[in-house]
Amino acid sequence: MSFAKESELKMIAEGVENGVQLEYLRSQGVSLIQGYVDSKPLDAKAFFTWKC
């Protein structure tokens, strides 16, 4: 994470499963996340229903 910060790169955290992890990552400058904290895996139809 320090390399990404120093290089002014966006960080994507994968596998974020709970609010504690999410808060820590946000405090470290992570701007994008993927994981169960956001949504369980979805098929295409369910994704579009969820996202739209």
BELURTA-V216605 format. One record per residue. N is the residue number from 1. NEAR is the number of other ideal C-beta (glycine too) atoms within 8 Angstrom. Layout:
N:NEAR / N:NEAR
This chain:
1:8 / 2:5 / 3:7 / 4:10 / 5:11 / 6:6 / 7:6 / 8:4 / 9:7 / 10:6 / 11:13 / 12:9 / 13:12 / 14:7 / 15:6 / 16:14 / 17:7 / 18:8 / 19:6 / 20:6 / 21:12 / 22:11 / 23:8 / 24:8 / 25:12 / 26:8 / 27:6 / 28:9 / 29:9 / 30:11 / 31:6 / 32:8 / 33:12 / 34:9 / 35:11 / 36:8 / 37:10 / 38:7 / 39:6 / 40:4 / 41:3 / 42:8 / 43:5 / 44:6 / 45:6 / 46:8 / 47:9 / 48:8 / 49:7 / 50:8 / 51:5 / 52:4
